[in-house]
Amino acid sequence: MKMTQKGQVTIPQDLRKRFGMTRDTEIVFEAVPEGLLLRTENKGRAGRLRRGIAKARGCADAELTTEAVMELTRG
């Protein structure tokens, strides 16, 4: 598959059907270590939750072990 001069590519029909992609589907491109990831945008409640978790991932720095956290959460 080649990219056009305008940077456009055609997603094969079988993949569009498989992933429920229609004319107005929002597509997100992400740079990952393996290359480029193409995915559909999740706009609903679940999508907002996934984006929030992704944004928060790796930002906690409590310096507690799993056992210490479990001890704190137990009554």
N, C-alpha and C positions, 0 to 999 in steps of 0.2 A: 504494500500500500504506500502510495506517495502522498506527500503533503502538497497542496496547491500553492501557487504564488502568494495567495492571501493567508496561508497558514491553516487551511481547512483540510480535514480528513473525513472520510466516510466510514462510519461505524457499520460493520456488516449487519445485514438484516437479521440473521439468526441471533446475534448478540443483542440487538435492540429488542427483539421479542423476548428473549430469555430474561432480560433485566427490566422489562416493562418500560423501555424508553420510548417516548413519543416526541412529536415535533417540539413541544414546549418544555421538555425535560431539561432541568438545569444540570450542567456538568461541571465538576470540580477537577482541576489538575493539581496534583501534589508531587513535589520532588521527594523521592525516597532513595535510600542508598542503592537500590537495584536499578533505578532509572526514573521513569515518569509513571505515576499512578493516575488512572482516569476512573472517576466514580460519579455516581449520581448524587446530587445534593439532597440531603434529608431536611425537608423544611418543616415537618410537623414537630410535635412535642418530643418524640424520640430523637429526632435530629438535633434539637436544641440541647437535650440532655447529653448526647454524644459529643457535641462540640464543647459543651461546658466541661465535661470530664477530660477531653483532650487538652483543653486549655489549662486545666488545673494540674494535669499529670506532671509529676516531677518537681512541683514547687514547694511541697511540704518539707520542712527541715527540723523535725522535732528531736532528732538524734535518739529516738527510742527504738528498742528492739521490738519485734512482734510480740514476744512474751510480755514485755513491759506494757505495751498497749493493751493486750488482752487482760492483764492484771488490773489496769485502770478501768476497764469497761465492765468488769465483773463486780457484782454487788457484794 
